[in-house]
């Protein structure tokens, strides 16, 4: 047996063992069919015996290609670019291509040189978010073809580009903060050379035009955690109540510094990021952000590059003949971010709330259209209810919720005509509370409430029994006033338990300076009985929660009224046709009136430990939906920017229900 050096067999040793020339070995290893079959078999046998591995570099030189692509990024420490790389690698692997990665470390002046050097070692190039000035890119790009850009366009050059609509992402973040009552924002700006920073800045200018009362201050920052940490004190000095960070890393730095100095997020200031990197969910508090499908950017970039390389005959197995030209793709895919609302944003602090101009208070300055309706419109991750261009509520599909929170569609944020926030999501006391949702603690042993399950004799226990409510279809009907959807209730194993027909209707009540929301759900059981339970039915007295549940933010003062009582203890478990939660935030009073227009279930009410309420489906005994039958759940809510007493509340309850029923005819 031939002896093999520790460093591995050489082509010469294989040639000697097979009794052929080095050129013959090279032709066999490169898959050429010009070698006699018997001779080729001897070469392959010798190579296997000697464990010979051809040099990839030498093979590439002989073939005129390397089957590799260079990816140049500005900052490998940013998980955004790591995910882009991961997506590109996964997409290119089936075609036998590998990636070389080069980092410019945010040095724009060295970027062109690094890109040129990387391209010399590879067959093609992907430039991710290049920082070079446009004139430099115009000179560089023709020298490094084939090339694809990510998050950068150069006018007049037909270079394929994968783009993110950063403007749309910023608009969604700003609209979310404005809906929470914020009118003073600060932008922690990205690197000056970043094209996506310029897009964000333009979008903020547009937001100022759309929201006349909005003020935005810009603080020079950067793109790293250190940059966010460094500018935190400067951000606070602006006096803003909300922060739009250039990216999630900047937001992490801000959170770290604010936690050190005892600033409450979001109690004192709200923070929103951009990108939705994996760690955003695990920040403290979890980070509201505009989500970009990062790996998808890499996959799309490879897809464009693959078309070019294939057209030039460089992809193995494509059948392309070198020198045969095909059309080069010029389409520039546009990726849309989606807003993910978590715990780092909340209502503006009461002491910092600015008066809302009457032009921004739908229904107050315009009372000429009694019974006027708000309208629903689709967004990237749900739907928005607006009235005369003022957002009233956002209905999220809930798909991005953690599994342990029992993902479900929910309303948040929802606010009064005067701009006061009336919902809260993932608060520190109960992370699984999400604005307004159909949250049921026990459906045949599955929880659609989230968090821990009460186990008899054991107490609250975290079980793997979290279900998921999935929106199967949705349509805006009745002139835009109603969002009609079908929701599938799937247990922890994916099995269907209920199919819900859900309708959400928005209605302005200008005569009483309020607006109303109608929520109706028909829960259809399939081929088996469905039993709805609660912690109370499992042995925890008074904990009969589960049903249509409304979670409100804390206020300076909160109280509850019913048709017969004026205390939490009396309201809890009562069968009053309505309850009113009266809140004072700073100098502003608001009232949330909840009405059960049909059969009345007991009310679950909290205003001390936290503020939340809703009709309970299984107050003290289980509720059964027989196979093939259904259960109707209906609630009408009215939101008023004033303090109501019991008589006012009773009148408004009757008025709101009548108007809601009339609007449905």
DRENMI-93100 format. One record per residue (C-alpha): residue in one letter; x negated, y negated, z negated. Coordinates in steps of 0.1 Angstrom, whole numbers, plus 2048, in hexadecimal, padded with zeros to 3 digits. Layout:
BEGIN
AXYZ
...
//
This chain:
BEGIN
X800800800
X7F37DE809
X7E87C87EC
X7FB7A77E7
X7EC7887D8
X7FD77A7B9
X80775B7CC
X81B7727E4
X816782806
X80B76E824
X816770848
X7F377D850
X7F779A838
X8197A3847
X80A7A286A
X7ED7B985F
X8047D284E
X81C7D386C
X8007D4886
X80C7B5898
X80179189D
X80B774886
X81F7658A2
X8347858A4
X83B78487F
X84675F882
X85E76789F
X86E78488B
X87177086B
X88275387F
X89B76B88E
X88F7698B2
X89B7868C8
X87C7878DE
X86A7A28CA
X86C7C78D1
X8857D78BA
X86C7F18AC
X8517D78A7
X86B7C0895
X8757DC87E
X8507E2874
X84D7BD86C
X86C7BD857
X8617DC844
X83F7CE83D
X84E7AD832
X8657C081A
X8497D580C
X8337B7806
X8507A27F9
X847788813
X85B767811
X85774F82F
X84D72C826
X86C71682A
X8566F8833
X84270B84D
X86271A85C
X8726F785E
X8536E986F
X854705889
X879701890
X8796DB88F
X8926DA871
X8926DF84C
X8B76E7845
X8B66CD82A
X8C66AB823
X8B968E80F
X8D067D7F6
X8C465B7EA
X8D564C7CC
X8CF62D7B7
X8D263E795
X8D066378D
X8D965C769
X8FC652774
X912671773
X925662791
X9086697A8
X90268B798
X9256957A1
X9216877C5
X90269E7C8
X9156BB7BA
X9316B77D3
X9196B37F1
X9056D17E6
X9236E87E3
X9306DD805
X90F6E2817
X905703807
X91A71981E
X90870A83C
X8E571282E
X8DC6EE826
X8CA6E3807
X8C66C07F7
X8A86AB7EE
X8B168F7D6
X89F66E7D3
X8A66527BA
X8A062D7BF
X8A562579A
X8B96067A5
X89A5F77B6
X8AA5EA7D6
X8895DE7E4
X87B6027E4
X89A6127F2
X892611817
X86F620812
X87D63C7FC
X898643815
X87F645832
X86865C81F
X885673815
X892674839
X87067F846
X87369E830
X8976A783A
X8AE6AA857
X8C769084D
X8CE676832
X8EA66B81B
X8E664980B
X8FC6457EC
X9066227E3
X8E66127F2
X8DC5F17E1
X8C75E47FF
X8D15C380F
X8E55C682F
X8C85BB845
X8B25D6837
X8CC5F083C
X8D15E5860
X8AD5EC867
X8AB60C852
X8CA61F85E
X8C0625882
X89E632876
X8AD64D860
X8C965B875
X8DC671870
X8E865F851
X90865B83E
X90F63F825
X923641804
X9336217F7
X92360A810
X92C5FE833
X9175EA84B
X92B5D7864
X9235DE889
X9115FF883
X92361F88A
X91763186B
X93064985A
X93963D838
X94D64C81B
X95D630807
X96F62B7E6
X98A6117E4
X97C5FF7C6
X9935E27CB
X9B25F97C6
X9A16087A7
X99B5E6797
X9BF5DB79F
X9CD5F978D
X9B75F376E
X9C05CE76D
X9E55D5772
X9E35EE755
X9D35D473E
X9EB5B9748
XA085D0741
X9FA5D471E
X9FB5AE719
X9D75A6721
X9D2584732
X9AD57E729
X995598739
X97059A73D
X95E5AD759
X93D5BE74F
X92E5BA772
X9195D4784
X8F85CF796
X8F85B17AE
X8EB5C77CA
X9085DF7C6
X9225DD7E2
X93C5ED7CB
X9365D27B2
X93E5B87CC
X95F5CB7D4
X9685CB7AF
X9615A57AC
X97759E7CB
X9935B37BC
X9915A079B
X99557F7AF
X9B458E7C0
X9C159979E
X9BF575791
X9D456A7AE
X9EE5857A8
X9F057D782
X9F155877F
X9EB559759
X9CD57075B
X9AA564752
X98B57875B
X96857174F
X94A58275F
X92C58E74A
X90D59975D
X9065BD752
X8FA5DA768
X9035FF76C
X8F461274E
X8FE61A72A
X8E160371E
X8EF5E7733
X9115EA723
X9035EC700
X8ED5CD707
X90A5B6712
X9245C16F8
X91E5A36E2
X92158C700
X94159D70B
X9505976E8
X9455726E9
X95C56C708
X97A5716F2
X98A58970B
X9A25A46FF
X99B5BC71B
X97B5C872D
X9785D5750
X9565E7750
X9435EC771
X94261176A
X94762B74E
X923629744
X92660473D
X94660B72A
X934625714
X91960C70B
X9345F2701
X94660C6EC
X9256166DA
X91D5F26D1
X9405E96C7
X9436086B1
X9225FE6A0
X9305DB698
X9525E768C
X9665DA6A9
X9865EE6AE
X98C5FB6D1
X9A85F76DC
X9B55E56BD
X99F5C76C1
X9955CA6E6
X99D5E2702
X9835F1719
X98860273B
X96D612750
X96A61E774
X962641783
X970658769
X95066C763
X95368B74F
X94967B72E
X964661731
X97D678721
X96667F703
X95D65B6FB
X96964C6DA
X9836416E1
X989653702
X98563C71F
X99F62D736
X99062C758
X99662C77E
X98F64F788
X97A6557A7
X9786797B5
X9526797B4
X94A69C7C1
X9636957DE
X94D6787E9
X9306907ED
X9456AA7FF
X952690817
X92F68281E
X9226A5826
X9416AB83C
X93868C851
X913695852
X91A6B985C
X92D6AD87A
X910698885
X8F66B387F
X90C6CD890
X90F6B78AE
X8E96B68B1
X8E66DB8AF
X8D56DE88D
X8EE6F2879
X8E8718879
X90472D888
X917710897
X91071A8BB
X9046F78C3
X8E86F48DC
X8CC6DC8D4
X8CF6BD8E9
X8F46C28EE
X9056A28E3
X92769F8D4
X93A6818C7
X92D6758A6
X94866F88C
X94F64A884
X96D64F86D
X96664084A
X97B653830
X98A63D814
X98D64C7F1
X9A763E7DA
X9A063C7B4
X9BC64579C
X9C263577A
X9BC64B75C
X9CA63C73C
X9BA64771C
X9B56386F9
X99C61C700
X9B860470B
X9D65F86F8
X9EC5DA6F2
X9DC5B86EE
X9D65B16C9
X9F459D6BB
X9DF5806AF
X9D057D6D2
X9F057F6E7
X9F55626FE
XA17555706
XA24564727
XA2F54A741
XA5454C74A
XA4A55476E
XA3C575761
XA5B57E74C
XA7258F764
XA9758975D
XA9256A747
XA8D54F760
XAA256177B
XAC556976E
XAD856478E
XADB589796
XAEE59B77A
XAE75C077A
XAC75BB78F
XAB25DA791
XA8D5E078C
XA7D5F67A7
XA666147A7
XA486187BE
XA2E6347C1
XA0A6307B6
X9EB6467B9
X9F465A799
XA19653793
XA32637797
XA3661378B
XA57601782
XA565DC78A
XA6E5BF789
XA675A079E
XA425AB7A1
XA3F5AF77B
XA355D2770
XA4D5E0756
XA42604753
XA2A61E762
XA34642765
XA15658767
XA1767C774
XA01687756
X9EB69E76A
X9CB69075B
X9D7696737
X9C26AF723
X9D26D2721
X9D36D16FB
X9EB6B36FE
XA046C6713
XA016B2733
XA226A273D
XA2F684751
XA3466673A
XA3B64173A
XA1E62A72F
XA1960D72E
XA3C60072A
XA425DD71E
XA5D5C3718
XA665A7731
XA5059071B
XA325A7720
XA325B86FE
XA255DC6FF
XA405F56F4
XA2D6166F8
XA0D6256ED
X9F96436F9
X9E065A6E8
X9DE6456C7
X9C46506AD
X9DF65D696
X9EF6756B0
X9D96786CF
X9F468D6E0
XA0E6716E0
XA13662703
XA2B644706
XA4D65170F
XA4F676719
XA64695716
XA4F6A56FB
XA5D6C56EC
XA4B6D76D0
XA566FB6D7
XA6570B6F6
XA647306F2
XA4472D6DF
XA337146F7
XA2D6F06EC
XA346D3703
XA2C6BB6E6
XA076BE6E5
X9EE6C26C8
X9F46DB6AC
XA116F26A8
XA226F8687
XA1F71C67D
XA35729661
XA20731642
XA01722652
XA096FE65A
X9FE6EA678
X9E66FF68D
X9D66F96AF
X9E27156C5
X9DC71D6EA
XA007186F2
XA016F7704
XA196F5722
XA186DD73F
XA336C9750
XA2D6C6776
XA3E6AE78D
XA496C47AA
XA5A6A87BE
XA646847BA
XA776697CD
XA826457C8
XAA76427CD
XAC462B7C7
XAB460D7D8
XA946127C4
XAA36117A2
XAA063679A
XA8364E79B
XA9167179F
XA7A68E79A
XA796B4794
XA626BF778
XA576E3773
XA506EE74F
XA34708750
XA2871A731
XA04720727
XA0273E73F
XA1172A75C
XA3373B75A
XA52725761
XA6871F743
XA7E70274E
XA856ED76D
XA8E6C9764
XAA16B177A
XA9568F76D
XAA266C775
XA9364B76A
XAA762B771
XA9B60776B
XAB55EB767
XAB15C675F
XACA5B8746
XAC559274D
XAE458873A
XAD5594719
XAB058E722
XAA75B2721
XAA15D0738
XAAD5F4735
XA9F61673E
XAB5634743
XAA565773F
XABA676747
XAAD69A748
XABF6BA751
XAAB6D8745
XAB46F7758
XAAC71974A
XAA3735763
XAAA75A75F
XAA275B73A
XAAF74871B
XA9A72B710
XA987236EB
XA8D7016E0
XA7E6FE6BD
XA6B6E56A7
XA556E5688
XA756E2674
XA83702682
XA62713679
XA64708655
XA586E4653
XA756CF645
XA7C6AE656
XA656B5673
XA806BB68D
XA6E6A76A8
XA6E6B16CC
XA816A36EA
XA806816FB
XA6666F6E5
XA5C64A6E6
XA3B6406D5
XA3661B6CE
XA176076C4
XA135FB6A1
XA205D769A
XA1C5BF67E
XA3E5CA671
XA565E567D
XA785EF671
XA9560567C
XABA60067F
XAD7618686
XAFC613688
XAFF61C663
XADD616653
XABD600653
XAA1616646
XA8A631654
XA9664B63B
XABB646644
XAB464466A
XA9F66466A
XAB6681671
XAD566B676
XAEE66F693
XAF364A699
XAFB6446BE
XADE62B6BF
XABF6216AC
XAAC6006AF
XA875FC6A7
XA805D769F
XA5C5CC6A1
XA495AC69A
XA285A76AC
XA185866A2
XA3456D6A6
XA475826C0
XA645996B8
XA6F5B66CE
XA8A5D06CA
XA8A5F36DA
XAAE6006DA
XAB26256E1
XAD56326E9
XAE36556ED
XB01650704
XB0E673702
XB0D68E6E7
XAF76816CB
XAD96956BE
XAC868C69D
XAAE6706A0
XA8A676697
XA7D65568B
XA5C64867E
XA52623677
XA3B627659
XA1F640661
XA23637686
XA3E62969C
XA516426B0
XA746506B6
XA8B6666CB
XAA867E6CA
XA9E6A06BD
XAA96BF6D0
XAA36D86B4
XAA86C4694
XAAD6E067B
XAB66FE690
XAAB70B6B2
XABC6FF6D2
XAC471A6EC
XAC8715711
XAD773571E
XACA74473E
XAD973375D
XAE6715749
XAD86F2742
XAD46D8727
XAD96B372D
XAC469971B
XACC674720
XABF654711
XAC4630719
XAAA61770C
XAAD5F170B
XA8F5DB704
XA955B86F8
XA7C59C6EF
XA8E5926CF
XA9959F6AD
XABA5B16AD
XAD15B768F
XAE85D468D
XB055C269E
XAEF5B66BA
XAE15D96BF
XB035E86C0
XB0F5D06DB
XAEF5D46EF
XAF25FA6ED
XB165F96FB
XB0C5E0716
XAEC5F3721
XAFE614724
XB1B605738
XB045F3750
XAEE613754
XB0D62775D
XB1A60D774
XAF960B787
XAFA63178E
XB1C62F7A0
//
